[in-house]
Amino acid sequence: MMPRMKPTSFSILLAGAIWVAGPDAAGATASSRPSAAPSKRPEAAQFTLRDGTQIVGNTELKQIDVVTVYGTLTVPISDVVKLRIGKKSDRELKGKIDKCVSDLGSKDFAARDAATVELAKLGKLAYTELRKASFSDDLEVRERANKLLEELGNVEEDGDVPPEEDEVTTPTFTIVGAVKFDTLSINSKFGVLKVAKKDLAVMSQGEPEAVVRTVAVPARATANKMLATGIRVKRGDRLIINASGTVSYRDYGGTQFTPEGSSNYGTWNENFLVGSLLGRVTQTGPMFKVGERYNEKVESDGELYLGVAARDGRSSTDGSGEFKVRIQVQPAKP
């Protein structure tokens, strides 16, 4: 009997109803049923970096090779709907997250606190590891992990969890593995930009997707020290925000403010009710009231910042509570 040969690499032509079935954990995933045939890709792709920077342009790649447990799949770039870079592509980041999670159970109190602070900064990047840690047999690890998850909000519900491995989505199925490139060249209006693979979060060649994310705006994020949400918007995008929760400050008698604020303490900066939730695009853009509900088109490009209309000084350090803010960005139609 002849021995069975294990393939080392192969190519797949993506067309019509061709699809692959396989469990996510095995290294190659697929939809449960075939999708429609590939549609024409737009002239430009959208690239989102880990730090939230967004670039519009075209990549010089003609194809993407993905190493899976079944071999190497070769996908023509025109058939790539979305590319997501997993955390395993950044060994330094993955190692840092794993060490911090491990340190949550350290015998050294300072090490536990330092790890907690660092994981809070990493935010959604550490979500998967924190979920595992929340079931730890170690009570200290479990409690700290659950507290951090609570602060992160509905990351999973918003579809904002970074994958562990790279993912290439086509019109017919999704491939999970390791994409074979270290640097991506993007032809943009600013010239050719070189982006390291580990710095890239998502490349999308389909229609611009709506961004949905939930963030926590703590009382200490006052109007002059606003929270950077990591969400970048463009002129013409529709910004839809829903906020809930309460904040309080010792300087204001411990009053609990909702995102709408209160008229009992007058206005902050002569424009906004004290305690109300405010927003601005870029650190220097004009402020606007968000309140409990906001639904307007964006007037400029930049990152979205959120903060509470409260005076600085002791207010920012004596404040407690937070607003839970669900943000949706509907991209402007070309």
C-alpha positions as CSV (number, residue, x, y, z in Angstrom):
1,M,0.0,0.0,0.0
2,M,1.4,3.3,-1.0
3,P,2.0,5.9,1.8
4,R,-0.4,8.9,2.0
5,M,1.3,12.2,1.0
6,K,0.7,15.3,3.1
7,P,0.4,18.4,0.9
8,T,2.7,21.2,1.7
9,S,1.0,24.0,-0.3
10,F,-1.8,24.5,-2.7
11,S,-3.8,27.2,-4.4
12,I,-7.6,27.7,-4.4
13,L,-9.5,29.4,-7.1
14,L,-12.3,31.3,-5.5
15,A,-15.4,31.3,-7.6
16,G,-19.1,30.6,-7.4
17,A,-20.0,28.0,-4.8
18,I,-16.6,26.7,-3.9
19,W,-16.1,26.6,-0.2
20,V,-14.2,24.8,2.5
21,A,-15.6,23.3,5.7
22,G,-13.5,23.0,8.8
23,P,-13.6,23.9,12.6
24,D,-12.1,27.2,13.7
25,A,-9.8,25.5,16.2
26,A,-8.2,23.4,13.4
27,G,-6.7,26.4,11.7
28,A,-9.1,26.9,8.7
29,T,-12.6,28.2,9.1
30,A,-15.5,28.4,6.7
31,S,-19.1,29.6,6.5
32,S,-21.8,27.0,7.0
33,R,-23.0,27.5,3.4
34,P,-21.5,28.9,0.2
35,S,-21.8,32.7,-0.4
36,A,-22.5,34.6,-3.5
37,A,-19.8,34.8,-6.2
38,P,-17.1,37.4,-5.7
39,S,-18.2,41.0,-6.5
40,K,-16.0,43.6,-8.0
41,R,-13.6,45.1,-5.4
42,P,-13.6,48.9,-5.0
43,E,-10.7,50.9,-6.4
44,A,-9.3,51.6,-2.9
45,A,-9.0,49.5,0.3
46,Q,-9.3,50.8,3.9
47,F,-6.4,50.0,6.3
48,T,-6.8,50.3,10.0
49,L,-3.7,50.2,12.2
50,R,-3.4,49.0,15.8
51,D,-3.3,52.6,17.0
52,G,-6.5,53.5,15.3
53,T,-4.9,55.3,12.3
54,Q,-6.9,54.8,9.0
55,I,-5.4,54.8,5.6
56,V,-7.1,54.6,2.2
57,G,-5.1,53.2,-0.7
58,N,-4.1,50.1,-2.6
59,T,-1.6,47.4,-1.7
60,E,1.0,46.3,-4.2
61,L,0.4,42.6,-3.3
62,K,-1.0,40.5,-6.1
63,Q,-1.9,37.6,-3.8
64,I,-1.9,36.6,-0.1
65,D,-0.4,33.3,1.1
66,V,-1.8,31.9,4.3
67,V,0.0,29.1,6.2
68,T,-2.6,26.8,7.8
69,V,-2.4,23.3,9.4
70,Y,-3.5,22.0,6.0
71,G,-0.8,23.7,4.0
72,T,-0.4,27.1,2.3
73,L,-3.5,28.6,0.7
74,T,-2.9,31.3,-2.0
75,V,-5.6,33.9,-2.4
76,P,-5.7,36.5,-5.2
77,I,-5.8,39.9,-3.7
78,S,-8.9,40.7,-5.7
79,D,-10.8,38.0,-3.8
80,V,-9.8,39.3,-0.3
81,V,-12.8,41.0,1.3
82,K,-11.1,41.5,4.6
83,L,-7.8,40.7,6.2
84,R,-7.4,40.8,10.0
85,I,-4.0,40.4,11.6
86,G,-3.9,38.3,14.8
87,K,-2.0,38.9,18.0
88,K,0.3,36.0,17.4
89,S,1.8,38.0,14.5
90,D,3.3,40.4,17.2
91,R,5.3,38.1,19.5
92,E,6.3,41.0,21.7
93,L,2.7,42.0,22.3
94,K,1.5,38.4,22.9
95,G,4.4,37.8,25.3
96,K,3.6,41.0,27.2
97,I,-0.1,40.1,27.5
98,D,0.7,36.6,28.8
99,K,3.2,37.9,31.3
100,C,0.8,40.5,32.7
101,V,-2.0,37.9,33.0
102,S,0.4,35.6,34.8
103,D,1.5,38.5,37.1
104,L,-2.1,39.0,38.2
105,G,-1.4,36.1,40.6
106,S,2.0,37.2,41.7
107,K,3.0,37.0,45.3
108,D,4.3,40.5,45.0
109,F,1.4,43.0,45.5
110,A,3.2,45.7,43.4
111,A,3.6,43.3,40.5
112,R,-0.1,42.5,40.6
113,D,-1.1,46.1,40.6
114,A,1.4,46.9,37.8
115,A,0.0,44.1,35.7
116,T,-3.5,45.3,36.3
117,V,-2.7,48.8,35.1
118,E,-0.9,47.5,32.0
119,L,-3.8,45.2,31.1
120,A,-6.2,48.1,31.4
121,K,-4.1,50.1,29.0
122,L,-4.0,47.2,26.5
123,G,-7.8,47.0,26.7
124,K,-9.5,44.9,24.0
125,L,-6.1,43.4,22.9
126,A,-6.0,41.4,26.1
127,Y,-9.7,40.4,26.0
128,T,-9.3,36.7,25.1
129,E,-6.6,36.2,27.7
130,L,-8.6,38.0,30.4
131,R,-11.7,35.8,29.6
132,K,-9.5,32.7,30.2
133,A,-8.1,34.2,33.4
134,S,-11.6,35.0,34.7
135,F,-12.1,31.2,35.2
136,S,-8.8,30.8,37.0
137,D,-8.6,28.7,40.2
138,D,-6.7,31.6,41.7
139,L,-9.2,33.9,43.4
140,E,-6.9,37.0,43.0
141,V,-6.5,36.4,39.3
142,R,-10.2,35.7,38.8
143,E,-11.3,38.9,40.6
144,R,-8.8,41.2,38.9
145,A,-9.6,39.6,35.4
146,N,-13.4,40.0,36.0
147,K,-12.9,43.7,37.1
148,L,-10.9,44.4,33.9
149,L,-13.5,42.7,31.7
150,E,-16.2,44.8,33.3
151,E,-14.3,48.0,32.5
152,L,-13.9,46.8,28.9
153,G,-17.7,46.6,28.3
154,N,-19.4,44.6,25.6
155,V,-16.3,44.1,23.4
156,E,-17.5,40.7,22.2
157,E,-21.0,41.9,21.4
158,D,-19.6,44.8,19.4
159,G,-17.5,42.3,17.3
160,D,-14.3,44.1,18.3
161,V,-12.2,41.2,19.7
162,P,-8.8,41.0,17.9
163,P,-8.2,37.4,16.6
164,E,-5.4,35.2,17.9
165,E,-4.3,34.2,14.4
166,D,-4.5,36.0,11.0
167,E,-7.8,35.8,9.2
168,V,-8.5,36.2,5.5
169,T,-12.1,36.5,4.5
170,T,-13.2,35.9,1.0
171,P,-16.7,35.9,-0.6
172,T,-17.0,32.2,0.0
173,F,-15.1,31.3,3.2
174,T,-12.6,32.5,5.9
175,I,-9.1,31.2,6.2
176,V,-7.3,31.2,9.6
177,G,-3.5,30.9,9.9
178,A,-0.4,33.0,9.4
179,V,-0.2,35.5,6.5
180,K,3.2,35.4,4.8
181,F,4.4,39.0,4.7
182,D,6.3,41.1,7.1
183,T,5.7,44.6,5.6
184,L,2.8,45.9,3.5
185,S,3.3,48.7,1.0
186,I,0.2,51.0,0.6
187,N,-0.1,53.4,-2.3
188,S,-1.9,56.4,-0.7
189,K,-2.4,60.0,-1.5
190,F,0.6,60.7,0.8
191,G,2.8,58.4,-1.3
192,V,3.9,54.8,-0.7
193,L,3.6,54.0,3.0
194,K,5.4,51.0,4.5
195,V,3.4,49.3,7.3
196,A,4.8,46.5,9.4
197,K,2.4,43.5,9.6
198,K,2.3,43.7,13.4
199,D,1.1,47.3,13.2
200,L,-1.8,46.4,10.9
201,A,-5.2,45.5,12.4
202,V,-7.6,45.3,9.5
203,M,-7.5,45.6,5.7
204,S,-11.0,45.9,4.1
205,Q,-11.7,45.8,0.4
206,G,-15.5,45.6,0.7
207,E,-17.9,48.5,1.4
208,P,-16.8,50.6,4.4
209,E,-18.2,48.9,7.5
210,A,-20.1,50.5,10.3
211,V,-17.9,50.7,13.5
212,V,-19.7,49.7,16.7
213,R,-17.8,49.9,20.0
214,T,-18.6,50.4,23.7
215,V,-16.3,52.4,25.9
216,A,-16.3,53.5,29.5
217,V,-15.8,57.2,30.2
218,P,-14.7,57.5,33.8
219,A,-15.4,60.5,36.0
220,R,-11.7,61.5,35.8
221,A,-12.0,62.1,32.1
222,T,-13.1,65.7,32.5
223,A,-13.7,68.0,29.5
224,N,-10.1,69.3,29.6
225,K,-8.7,65.7,30.0
226,M,-10.9,63.9,27.5
227,L,-10.7,60.2,26.8
228,A,-9.3,59.1,23.4
229,T,-11.7,56.4,22.2
230,G,-9.5,55.1,19.4
231,I,-12.3,55.6,17.0
232,R,-11.5,57.7,13.9
233,V,-14.2,59.3,11.9
234,K,-14.4,61.2,8.6
235,R,-16.4,64.2,7.4
236,G,-19.8,63.0,6.4
237,D,-19.8,59.9,8.6
238,R,-22.9,59.5,10.8
239,L,-22.1,59.3,14.5
240,I,-24.7,57.5,16.7
241,I,-24.0,57.5,20.4
242,N,-26.1,56.1,23.4
243,A,-24.8,56.7,26.9
244,S,-25.9,55.6,30.4
245,G,-24.5,55.4,33.9
246,T,-23.7,58.1,36.5
247,V,-20.6,60.0,37.7
248,S,-20.2,62.1,40.9
249,Y,-17.7,64.6,42.3
250,R,-16.9,65.6,45.8
251,D,-16.6,69.2,44.6
252,Y,-20.3,69.1,43.5
253,G,-21.6,67.7,46.8
254,G,-21.5,64.1,45.6
255,T,-24.4,64.7,43.2
256,Q,-24.8,61.8,40.7
257,F,-24.9,63.1,37.2
258,T,-26.4,61.3,34.2
259,P,-25.0,61.9,30.7
260,E,-27.5,64.7,30.3
261,G,-25.9,66.7,33.2
262,S,-27.8,68.8,35.8
263,S,-28.9,72.5,35.8
264,N,-28.5,72.7,39.6
265,Y,-24.8,73.7,39.2
266,G,-25.1,76.0,36.2
267,T,-23.0,75.4,33.2
268,W,-19.4,74.4,32.4
269,N,-17.5,76.7,30.1
270,E,-20.7,78.8,29.7
271,N,-22.1,76.3,27.3
272,F,-22.7,72.9,28.8
273,L,-24.6,71.6,31.8
274,V,-22.3,70.4,34.6
275,G,-21.9,66.6,34.5
276,S,-23.0,66.2,30.9
277,L,-21.2,64.0,28.4
278,L,-19.3,65.9,25.8
279,G,-17.5,64.9,22.6
280,R,-15.0,66.4,20.1
281,V,-13.2,65.3,17.0
282,T,-9.5,65.7,17.5
283,Q,-8.0,67.2,20.7
284,T,-8.6,70.7,19.4
285,G,-11.9,70.4,17.6
286,P,-15.0,72.2,18.9
287,M,-16.9,70.4,21.7
288,F,-20.5,69.3,21.3
289,K,-23.0,67.8,23.8
290,V,-23.4,64.1,23.5
291,G,-25.8,63.5,26.4
292,E,-27.7,60.3,26.5
293,R,-28.4,60.2,22.8
294,Y,-26.5,61.7,19.8
295,N,-27.2,61.2,16.1
296,E,-25.4,63.7,13.8
297,K,-23.1,63.8,10.8
298,V,-19.4,64.4,11.5
299,E,-18.0,67.7,10.2
300,S,-14.3,66.9,10.2
301,D,-11.8,64.1,10.1
302,G,-10.0,62.8,13.2
303,E,-10.2,60.7,16.4
304,L,-13.3,60.9,18.6
305,Y,-12.7,62.1,22.2
306,L,-15.3,62.0,25.1
307,G,-15.3,63.7,28.5
308,V,-17.5,65.0,31.3
309,A,-18.4,68.7,31.7
310,A,-16.8,69.2,35.1
311,R,-14.2,71.7,36.3
312,D,-10.6,70.5,36.8
313,G,-8.7,70.6,40.0
314,R,-9.8,68.2,42.7
315,S,-12.9,67.2,40.6
316,S,-10.8,65.0,38.3
317,T,-9.3,63.1,41.2
318,D,-12.3,63.1,43.6
319,G,-14.7,61.8,40.9
320,S,-16.2,58.3,40.9
321,G,-18.4,56.3,38.6
322,E,-18.4,56.2,34.8
323,F,-20.6,56.5,31.7
324,K,-21.1,53.4,29.5
325,V,-21.1,54.7,25.9
326,R,-22.0,52.7,22.9
327,I,-20.6,54.3,19.7
328,Q,-21.7,53.5,16.2
329,V,-20.1,55.1,13.1
330,Q,-21.9,54.7,9.8
331,P,-19.5,55.6,7.0
332,A,-20.4,58.2,4.5
333,K,-21.5,56.9,1.2
334,P,-19.0,57.6,-1.6
